[in-house]
Amino acid sequence: MRRQFAKGVIGLKPANTTQEKMFSSIMADIDALSDYRAVRLDSALAEPPIYVYVVIFGFLVTMACFGVYRPQAPLIVLVTLYTVFVGLVLYLVLALSDPFQGDIAIAPTAFEHLVETLQSEIR
């Protein structure tokens, strides 16, 4: 349906300047819709990066090495701290992989201000 709509719009031939303005506006909207669709697909199909799997595998191997020792209080504390640290690192890597979304996010206002400033200087 989306392709049929895009083909139908591309097939339009504006007859006057008003229609040309409307045509360019419609084309810009279709382009924006396409961009938003790509963003939605990207976020829907996103998987954790391969290094996350490598870190998890390394963590499991290291924990298996701790299993050969008899449980002692210092060793249990050390393993607990190690587990918390690895979990925190994995959480921060995944949370900061996209700085504009999620629990730890920054607002894009500084970048928008920079773009506006640069565009005003070009004009």
C-alpha positions in Angstrom: 0.0 0.0 0.0 2.8 2.4 0.8 4.5 1.7 -2.5 1.2 2.3 -4.4 0.8 5.6 -2.5 4.3 6.7 -3.3 4.0 5.7 -7.0 0.7 7.6 -7.2 2.2 10.7 -5.7 5.3 10.5 -7.9 3.0 10.2 -10.9 1.3 13.5 -10.3 2.1 16.3 -12.6 1.6 19.8 -11.1 0.0 22.3 -13.5 0.6 25.6 -11.7 2.8 27.1 -9.0 0.4 26.3 -6.2 0.3 22.6 -7.2 4.1 22.6 -7.5 4.4 23.9 -3.9 1.8 21.3 -2.7 3.7 18.6 -4.6 7.0 19.5 -3.0 5.3 19.6 0.4 3.8 16.1 -0.2 7.2 14.8 -1.4 8.9 16.1 1.8 6.2 14.5 3.9 6.6 11.1 2.1 10.4 11.5 2.7 9.9 12.2 6.4 7.5 9.2 6.7 10.1 7.0 5.1 12.7 8.2 7.6 10.4 7.6 10.5 9.6 4.1 9.2 13.3 3.3 8.9 13.9 4.5 12.5 11.0 2.3 13.8 12.3 -0.7 11.9 15.8 -0.1 13.2 14.7 0.1 16.8 12.4 -2.9 16.4 15.1 -5.1 14.9 17.9 -3.9 17.1 19.9 -6.6 18.8 22.7 -6.1 21.4 26.1 -5.7 19.9 28.4 -8.7 19.6 30.7 -7.4 22.4 27.9 -7.8 24.9 27.8 -11.5 24.1 31.6 -11.7 24.4 31.4 -10.0 27.8 28.7 -12.4 29.0 30.7 -15.4 27.8 33.8 -14.1 29.6 31.8 -13.5 32.7 30.5 -17.1 32.7 34.0 -18.5 32.1 35.4 -16.4 35.0 32.6 -17.5 37.3 33.2 -21.1 36.4 36.8 -20.6 37.5 35.6 -19.4 40.9 33.6 -22.6 41.3 36.7 -24.7 42.0 37.2 -23.1 45.4 35.4 -24.0 48.6 32.9 -21.2 49.6 34.6 -18.8 52.0 33.3 -15.4 53.2 35.9 -13.3 51.4 35.5 -15.3 48.2 31.7 -14.9 48.3 32.1 -11.1 48.8 34.6 -10.9 46.0 32.3 -12.9 43.6 29.3 -10.8 44.6 31.2 -7.5 44.0 32.5 -8.9 40.7 28.9 -9.8 39.6 27.6 -6.4 40.5 30.4 -4.7 38.7 29.9 -6.7 35.5 26.1 -6.2 35.6 26.6 -2.4 36.0 29.0 -2.2 33.1 26.7 -4.2 30.9 23.7 -2.0 31.9 25.7 1.2 31.2 27.0 0.0 27.9 23.5 -0.8 26.7 21.9 2.3 28.2 24.4 4.6 26.7 24.5 3.0 23.3 21.7 5.4 22.2 22.2 8.6 24.1 18.9 10.2 23.0 16.6 7.4 24.2 16.1 5.3 27.3 16.5 5.8 31.0 19.8 7.8 30.7 19.1 10.2 27.9 20.1 13.7 27.0 17.9 16.3 25.3 18.9 17.3 21.8 18.3 21.0 22.4 22.0 21.8 22.4 22.4 20.2 19.0 19.2 21.9 17.7 20.6 25.3 18.9 23.9 24.6 17.2 22.1 23.8 13.9 20.0 26.9 14.1 23.1 29.0 14.8 25.0 27.6 12.0 22.1 28.0 9.5 21.6 31.6 10.6 25.3 32.3 9.9 25.2 30.7 6.5 22.3 33.0 5.4 
